[in-house]
Every structure is written in C-alpha cells, then in structure tokens.
Amino acid sequence: MQCFFVEFQCKLGQAYSVADEIANREIASEIYSVSGQFDLMAKFYIEDDVDIGRFIAERVHTVPGIERTHTILTFKAF
C-alpha cells in the first residue's frame, strides 16, 4: 500500500462541505481540519499499482469547493 497526505485549500466557507464529500466518497482513511495555509488535510492509502497522480486527478480534484491542493508523499513509517 502507498500512503500519502493531501492538504486542501478550500473556497471560503466550503471546508466542511469538502470534508463531507471526501468522507462520503470513502477515499481517505482520515480527514483533519488544520491551521495554517490549508484548511484540511487527509491521509490516503492506495494499492501499490495505482498511480497517485491519476488517483488525485480523478478522485480528489473532482470534489467541489477545492481551490488548491498540496500532496505529500511518504516513504517510511517509524
């Protein structure tokens, strides 16, 4: 399994609806409200043979209310 995080900057007033839609799609293992430049952060696990870029483009970027994302790839858990 591949693990990665995506930070979300949402359109004003849309953070809760974005979080709800991500949860409804059942594509993230965890979704957090965060402080700083971004409004939300979600943790994703996908199979090793799934392309992360395609997954994000097709399953994440299609969520209404997202203005910008930042993807963080992980390499090893300690």
N, CA and C atoms as a LAMMPS dump frame, in Angstrom:
ITEM: TIMESTEP
0
ITEM: NUMBER OF ATOMS
234
ITEM: BOX BOUNDS ff ff ff
-5.0000000000000000e+02 5.0000000000000000e+02
-5.0000000000000000e+02 5.0000000000000000e+02
-5.0000000000000000e+02 5.0000000000000000e+02
ITEM: ATOMS id mol type element x y z
1 1 1 N 0.843 -1.194 0
2 1 2 C 0 0 0
3 1 3 C 0.878 1.243 0
4 2 1 N 0.435 2.248 -0.724
5 2 2 C 1.085 3.551 -0.735
6 2 3 C 0.32 4.474 0.204
7 3 1 N 1.035 5.239 0.99
8 3 2 C 0.421 6.21 1.896
9 3 3 C 0.872 7.599 1.478
10 4 1 N -0.063 8.534 1.451
11 4 2 C 0.274 9.923 1.177
12 4 3 C -0.77 10.826 1.816
13 5 1 N -0.409 12.079 1.965
14 5 2 C -1.296 13.079 2.541
15 5 3 C -1.593 14.14 1.495
16 6 1 N -2.78 14.731 1.571
17 6 2 C -3.123 15.861 0.719
18 6 3 C -3.652 16.971 1.614
19 7 1 N -3.079 18.163 1.451
20 7 2 C -3.578 19.35 2.125
21 7 3 C -4.51 20.07 1.154
22 8 1 N -5.59 20.625 1.679
23 8 2 C -6.612 21.265 0.857
24 8 3 C -6.82 22.718 1.263
25 9 1 N -6.771 23.597 0.288
26 9 2 C -7.213 24.969 0.481
27 9 3 C -8.58 25.03 -0.196
28 10 1 N -9.59 25.391 0.568
29 10 2 C -10.963 25.371 0.08
30 10 3 C -11.452 26.782 -0.223
31 11 1 N -12.462 26.854 -1.079
32 11 2 C -13.122 28.13 -1.304
33 11 3 C -13.721 28.563 0.026
34 12 1 N -13.822 29.875 0.235
35 12 2 C -14.334 30.394 1.508
36 12 3 C -15.67 29.767 1.862
37 13 1 N -15.762 29.286 3.078
38 13 2 C -16.999 28.694 3.576
39 13 3 C -17.272 27.284 3.099
40 14 1 N -16.329 26.659 2.395
41 14 2 C -16.569 25.341 1.806
42 14 3 C -15.843 24.188 2.498
43 15 1 N -15.054 24.463 3.532
44 15 2 C -14.23 23.418 4.143
45 15 3 C -15.066 22.241 4.651
46 16 1 N -16.176 22.514 5.298
47 16 2 C -16.978 21.415 5.841
48 16 3 C -17.634 20.601 4.734
49 17 1 N -18.082 21.254 3.677
50 17 2 C -18.697 20.502 2.582
51 17 3 C -17.648 19.695 1.826
52 18 1 N -16.425 20.225 1.695
53 18 2 C -15.338 19.461 1.074
54 18 3 C -15.015 18.237 1.926
55 19 1 N -14.873 18.415 3.23
56 19 2 C -14.581 17.294 4.13
57 19 3 C -15.701 16.254 4.061
58 20 1 N -16.953 16.704 4.052
59 20 2 C -18.081 15.773 3.966
60 20 3 C -18.048 14.975 2.668
61 21 1 N -17.743 15.636 1.554
62 21 2 C -17.712 14.939 0.265
63 21 3 C -16.578 13.924 0.204
64 22 1 N -15.415 14.277 0.733
65 22 2 C -14.301 13.32 0.774
66 22 3 C -14.692 12.113 1.626
67 23 1 N -15.318 12.364 2.764
68 23 2 C -15.772 11.271 3.636
69 23 3 C -16.822 10.412 2.931
70 24 1 N -17.759 11.043 2.24
71 24 2 C -18.809 10.3 1.537
72 24 3 C -18.254 9.427 0.419
73 25 1 N -17.167 9.863 -0.209
74 25 2 C -16.552 9.081 -1.282
75 25 3 C -15.748 7.904 -0.739
76 26 1 N -15.487 7.907 0.576
77 26 2 C -14.75 6.836 1.243
78 26 3 C -13.399 6.571 0.576
79 27 1 N -12.672 7.649 0.278
80 27 2 C -11.367 7.519 -0.374
81 27 3 C -10.213 7.836 0.572
82 28 1 N -10.495 8.472 1.699
83 28 2 C -9.454 8.845 2.658
84 28 3 C -9.624 8.045 3.94
85 29 1 N -8.504 7.718 4.578
86 29 2 C -8.598 6.994 5.844
87 29 3 C -8.838 7.945 7.01
88 30 1 N -8.343 9.189 6.885
89 30 2 C -8.524 10.192 7.935
90 30 3 C -8.617 11.571 7.287
91 31 1 N -9.434 12.444 7.88
92 31 2 C -9.584 13.821 7.397
93 31 3 C -9.522 14.738 8.609
94 32 1 N -8.678 15.764 8.528
95 32 2 C -8.492 16.698 9.641
96 32 3 C -8.713 18.131 9.195
97 33 1 N -9.251 18.932 10.087
98 33 2 C -9.247 20.386 9.942
99 33 3 C -7.917 20.852 10.516
100 34 1 N -7.206 21.724 9.797
101 34 2 C -5.877 22.145 10.226
102 34 3 C -5.751 23.667 10.186
103 35 1 N -4.716 24.166 10.862
104 35 2 C -4.439 25.593 10.829
105 35 3 C -3.324 25.865 9.828
106 36 1 N -3.161 27.119 9.459
107 36 2 C -2.09 27.495 8.542
108 36 3 C -2.621 27.822 7.164
109 37 1 N -1.805 27.57 6.145
110 37 2 C -2.139 27.893 4.757
111 37 3 C -3.313 27.083 4.227
112 38 1 N -3.512 25.902 4.77
113 38 2 C -4.535 24.998 4.255
114 38 3 C -5.646 24.821 5.285
115 39 1 N -6.803 24.388 4.808
116 39 2 C -7.981 24.217 5.66
117 39 3 C -8.153 22.783 6.153
118 40 1 N -7.777 21.823 5.308
119 40 2 C -7.966 20.415 5.618
120 40 3 C -6.716 19.629 5.248
121 41 1 N -6.566 18.471 5.877
122 41 2 C -5.533 17.524 5.488
123 41 3 C -6.148 16.132 5.575
124 42 1 N -5.895 15.317 4.554
125 42 2 C -6.434 13.962 4.538
126 42 3 C -5.314 12.97 4.282
127 43 1 N -5.456 11.798 4.881
128 43 2 C -4.494 10.705 4.712
129 43 3 C -5.131 9.658 3.801
130 44 1 N -4.372 9.23 2.805
131 44 2 C -4.865 8.276 1.822
132 44 3 C -3.969 7.05 1.779
133 45 1 N -4.572 5.904 1.541
134 45 2 C -3.863 4.662 1.262
135 45 3 C -4.417 4.127 -0.053
136 46 1 N -3.535 3.814 -0.99
137 46 2 C -3.964 3.201 -2.235
138 46 3 C -3.038 2.015 -2.539
139 47 1 N -3.502 1.125 -3.378
140 47 2 C -2.711 -0.041 -3.76
141 47 3 C -1.438 0.393 -4.486
142 48 1 N -0.399 -0.418 -4.393
143 48 2 C 0.894 -0.097 -4.992
144 48 3 C 0.823 0.109 -6.506
145 49 1 N -0.096 -0.572 -7.17
146 49 2 C -0.174 -0.463 -8.626
147 49 3 C -1.045 0.7 -9.112
148 50 1 N -1.571 1.511 -8.191
149 50 2 C -2.397 2.672 -8.555
150 50 3 C -1.502 3.894 -8.662
151 51 1 N -1.661 4.644 -9.747
152 51 2 C -0.897 5.868 -9.957
153 51 3 C -1.451 6.985 -9.074
154 52 1 N -0.609 7.551 -8.225
155 52 2 C -1.046 8.592 -7.291
156 52 3 C -1.585 9.813 -8.036
157 53 1 N -0.883 10.246 -9.07
158 53 2 C -1.323 11.421 -9.828
159 53 3 C -2.689 11.237 -10.443
160 54 1 N -2.922 10.076 -11.023
161 54 2 C -4.241 9.802 -11.625
162 54 3 C -5.321 9.718 -10.551
163 55 1 N -5.003 9.076 -9.426
164 55 2 C -5.957 8.974 -8.324
165 55 3 C -6.372 10.371 -7.855
166 56 1 N -5.392 11.237 -7.661
167 56 2 C -5.692 12.594 -7.203
168 56 3 C -6.517 13.343 -8.244
169 57 1 N -6.106 13.255 -9.501
170 57 2 C -6.817 13.967 -10.572
171 57 3 C -8.269 13.507 -10.705
172 58 1 N -8.494 12.203 -10.613
173 58 2 C -9.825 11.662 -10.86
174 58 3 C -10.707 11.549 -9.631
175 59 1 N -10.113 11.302 -8.462
176 59 2 C -10.924 11.049 -7.271
177 59 3 C -10.925 12.195 -6.27
178 60 1 N -9.86 13.018 -6.283
179 60 2 C -9.737 14.093 -5.292
180 60 3 C -10.062 15.451 -5.901
181 61 1 N -9.429 15.788 -7.008
182 61 2 C -9.631 17.116 -7.602
183 61 3 C -11.044 17.338 -8.123
184 62 1 N -11.83 16.304 -8.223
185 62 2 C -13.21 16.438 -8.692
186 62 3 C -14.18 16.803 -7.561
187 63 1 N -13.683 16.924 -6.34
188 63 2 C -14.525 17.325 -5.207
189 63 3 C -14.821 18.827 -5.338
190 64 1 N -16.092 19.216 -5.377
191 64 2 C -16.427 20.636 -5.479
192 64 3 C -15.963 21.42 -4.253
193 65 1 N -15.518 22.651 -4.469
194 65 2 C -15.133 23.531 -3.368
195 65 3 C -13.644 23.57 -3.08
196 66 1 N -12.864 22.741 -3.776
197 66 2 C -11.414 22.753 -3.582
198 66 3 C -10.806 23.82 -4.468
199 67 1 N -9.959 24.649 -3.88
200 67 2 C -9.28 25.683 -4.643
201 67 3 C -7.848 25.28 -4.994
202 68 1 N -7.183 24.569 -4.08
203 68 2 C -5.772 24.227 -4.268
204 68 3 C -5.445 23.025 -3.392
205 69 1 N -4.514 22.187 -3.855
206 69 2 C -4.066 21.057 -3.047
207 69 3 C -2.544 21.013 -3.004
208 70 1 N -2.046 20.315 -2.011
209 70 2 C -0.608 20.07 -1.863
210 70 3 C -0.464 18.623 -1.427
211 71 1 N 0.212 17.822 -2.236
212 71 2 C 0.36 16.396 -1.961
213 71 3 C 1.711 16.132 -1.308
214 72 1 N 1.695 15.326 -0.258
215 72 2 C 2.904 14.959 0.467
216 72 3 C 3.052 13.445 0.377
217 73 1 N 4.117 12.992 -0.282
218 73 2 C 4.385 11.559 -0.386
219 73 3 C 5.139 11.096 0.848
220 74 1 N 4.865 9.883 1.28
221 74 2 C 5.567 9.317 2.42
222 74 3 C 6.468 8.186 1.947
223 75 1 N 7.512 7.929 2.7
224 75 2 C 8.479 6.905 2.308
225 75 3 C 8.591 5.779 3.312
226 76 1 N 8.584 6.101 4.613
227 76 2 C 8.766 5.064 5.616
228 76 3 C 8.09 5.499 6.908
229 77 1 N 7.423 4.571 7.557
230 77 2 C 6.823 4.844 8.861
231 77 3 C 7.792 4.395 9.957
232 78 1 N 7.888 5.161 11.002
233 78 2 C 8.772 4.828 12.13
234 78 3 C 7.964 4.503 13.364
